[in-house]
Amino acid sequence: MALSVETCSAQHIGDRKEQQDRIALFPHTTRRGMLMAVLADGMGGHSGGAMAAEQVVLKARQNFEEFAPGDETPEVLLRAIIEEAHVVTKLTRFTSEQDPHTTACVLLFQAGRVDWAHCGDSRIYHFRGDKLVSRSFDHSYVNEMVKQGFLTPEQAEQHPQKNVLLGCLGSEREPTIDLGGTSPLADGDTFLLCSDGLWAYFSDAELGGVLAAHPPRAAAEILIQRARDRASGHGDNCSLVIVKLVEKKAEKKPAAAVPPGFPLPKA
C-alpha cells in the first residue's frame, strides 16, 4: 500500500504580546522521501525565549541537511539537534541580558518509519485513526509527581505548579531528552507536535477525533479556534505541526484515443 503525506503547520500569538514559539516543516535538500518537523516553545522575556526557540529550528535545519542514514542513526541525529541547540542557547546568556529557555520537539519522517525526540512540556502525539498510540511524557514537576504516585492526573491539571519544568534547553542542568519511534507506518497515522498553549485545552480523545475527521489544514484551524475560545482571553502562544499519512489512490489511466477513421465497437 502506497502512502502519501499531508502536512500543515500553524500558530497563533494568543493573548501574549510576543510570539515566542517557533515551528518548521521542511524536506531534506537532497534525499527524497525525508521530512523533518520542529516545534519549540521559547521562555524568557524581551525576545529571549524567541531566540532560544529559533536555535532549535536552525540546528534542526543544519543537522538534517548533513544527515546521511547510512552513517548516522535517527537517534543520534535527533539527540544532537537538541543538545547543540541547548549549548548555543546557554551561550547567549553571556552575550545578552536575557535568560532564554525553550522546549523542543523534533520529528524525522523516512519511508516506512518515523522517529522523534523531545524535551520539556511541548508534546508529540501519534494517533492511528482517532486512537492514541503514544504521547510524549512532559518533563514537568507535576508529571513527575504523577509518575511517582503522589498526584492523580486530575489533581495535576489543577496544581498551581503545573507549568514548572524539570527539563528544558538553556538551563544549567543538561536537558532531559526522550526518544521514540514507530515502524511500519499505516494509513491514518497522524503525528501532532504542539505547545502547551494548545494541548492544555484538549483531551487526547478530542484531539484524535478532530485529526481523524479532517485534513491537516482544517484540523489545525478547528483546534486553534477551540483553544482560543476556551482560553477566554488568557491564552498562551499556540502552535502545532500535523503530519498525516493517507493511502495514495491509484490514478486512473485515460482511455486510449481511437485513431481517426477507425470504427468504434458496436454496443
N, C-alpha and C positions, 0 to 999 in steps of 0.2 A: 504494500500500500504506500503510495507516494503522498507525502505531506507537504503542505505549503505553510508559510509563516505569515501571520498577520500581526502587526505591531501598532502601538500608539504610546506616546509619552505626553504628559500634560501636568500643569501645575497652576496653583492659584496663590496669590500673596496672602490670602486670608484677611485677618484684621490687624496684621502687623505693618509696621512702617517700611520694612525691608524684606525682600525675598532672599533668604539665606540658604534655601535648598538648591541643589544642583542635580540635573538629570541629563542623561545622554543615552543614545541608542545609535550604534554605528556598526557597519560591516567591516570585516578585515580588508585591508587595502589591496591585497593580492590573492588571498585564498578564498575561493568561492564557497558558499555554504556555511560561513562562520560569522557569528554576530555577537556583539557584546552589549549588555545593558548595565547602566550605572545609576545609582541614586545615592546622594549624600545630603544629610540634614545638618547644616552648619549651626554652631552655637558660639556666641560671643558678640559683644556689642560693636558698633561702629565698623561694620563690614568684616569683622574678624571671622565670624562664622562662615560668611560667604567665601572668603579667601580660603579657608580650610576645606570647605566642600569642593571648591574649584580644583584644589590639588588632587582630590580623588579622581575627578574626571580626567585631568591632564595625565596623571600617572597611568590610568587605565588605557587611554589612547596610545601613549608611548609604548607601554609594555605589550599591548595587544598587537601593535604593528610589528614588533620584533618576535612575536610568538611563533615558534616552529614546533608543531606537535610531535615530530619525530625526536626532538632533542629535549623537550620540556613537557612536564605533565600539567594538566589544568590546575591541579592543586598548587604547584609551585608558582605558576603564573598569578593566580588569584591572591595567594598569600603575599607575594612580592608587591603587588599593587597596593595593598592595604598597609603593609609595613613601610614601604617607601613614602607613601603619602603621609604616614604618621611622622616620619623623620623630618620631612620638609615642613610640615605644619608646626612641629616643635621649634624648628629653626626660625620661623617667622616671629616667634615671641622675642627673639633677640634683636630683630631689626624693626620692630614696631612696638607700640604701647598697648597692643591688644593681647588677648588671651584666647586664641582661637582653638576650637574643638569641633569635631564633626563625627557623625556616624558614617558607615559605608556599607553599601550593598553592591556586589558585582556579580553578574551572571554571564556565563560563557555558553553560547549555543554552537554545537557542532552537529554534523549529520549523525543522527541516531542517539545523541545524548546531550544533556545539559548539566553543567557544573556551576556551583555558586559559592560565594564566601560573604560573610557579613560581620560587622562589629557595631555594637550599640543597640538602639531600640528601633531603628528602621527595619522593616520586615521584608522577607521573601516568602511568598506563598506559592505552593504548587497544588493546583486543582486538576482533577480529571473529570470533565463534565462539571457538575456542580458539587462534587465531593472533594473534601480536603484530603490531599495525600500527605503533605508535610507543611510545616511552618517553622520559620527560624525562631530561636529562643532569644528573647530580649535580654541584653546584658544590663539589667536594672536591679535596683535594691529589692523592689517588691517581688520580682520574678524569682530572685534567689531565695527569698523568704517562702514563696510558694513551693519552690523546688525542695526546700528543707522541711516542709510541712508546717511552718509557723503561720501561714496565711492561706486562706482559700482563694481561688481565682476571683470570686465575687468580692472578697474583702480587699484584694489587691487593687481592683478597679476603683475603689473609693478611698484608698490610702493616700494621705497627704504627701507622701514622699514617692509617689508612683513615677515621677519624672526624674528621679535621681539615678544616674547611670553609674555602673561599676566598670564599664568598658567603653572607650571611645578613642578616637585619634586625637593626638595633641596633648594628652595628659602626661604626667610624669611616669606613670606605670606603662608598661608595654601593652599594646591593645590586645584584647581577647578576640581571637578570630575563630569563628566556627565555619567549617566546610561542609558542603553537601553536594549531592548529585543524583541523577536518575538516568537509567537506560534499561530497555529501549523506550522510545517515545511513541505516543499513540494519538490518534485523532481525538481532539477535545482536551489535550493537555494545555493548561494555561498557567503562565508564571506571572505573578504580580509582585513588583517591587514598590514599596510605598513608605512614606514618612508617617510619624505618629499623628501628624495633622490630618491624616486620612483615616488610618485604621482605628483610631480611638473611638470612632462613631459607628463601627460596624461589628456585627458578629461574623464569625467565619462562614456560617451558613448563608448570610445575606450577601457577602462578597462573592461566594461561589455561585449563588443564584444569578446575580447580575452578570458576572463574567460568562457564564454558560449561555445565557439567553440573548446576549448582544455581541456584535463585533466589537473589537477593541475601542474604536473611537467613540461609539455610542455608550459603551460601558464606562469609559473614562468620564464622559460628560455627566452621566447619571450619578456616579459615585462622588464626583466633586460637588455637584449641586446638592446632593443629600448631606454631605459633610458640612457645606456652608449653611444649609438650613438648620442643621442640628447644633451648630456652633453658636447660634443665636447672638452673633456679633462679637464673639470672643475666640474666633478660630485662629489657629496657628497657620504657618505656611503649609500648604497642602500639595503634595507631589506624588506622582505614580508613573510607572512604566509597565506596560502589558505586552507580553509575548504569547501569542496563541497559535496552536498548531491545528490545522484543519485538513481533512482529506482533499487531495487535489483531484478535481473532477476531470475525467478524460475528455479531451477535446474531440468534438465530432468532426470527422473529415467531411469536407464539402463533396456533394455528389459530382461524379465525373461529368464533364460537359459533353454533350452529344455533338459530334462533328457535323458541320453543315451538310445537308443532303442525305444524312444517314437516317433511315426510317426508325421511328420510335416503336418500341414494343407494343403490341396490342394488349389492351386491358383484359 
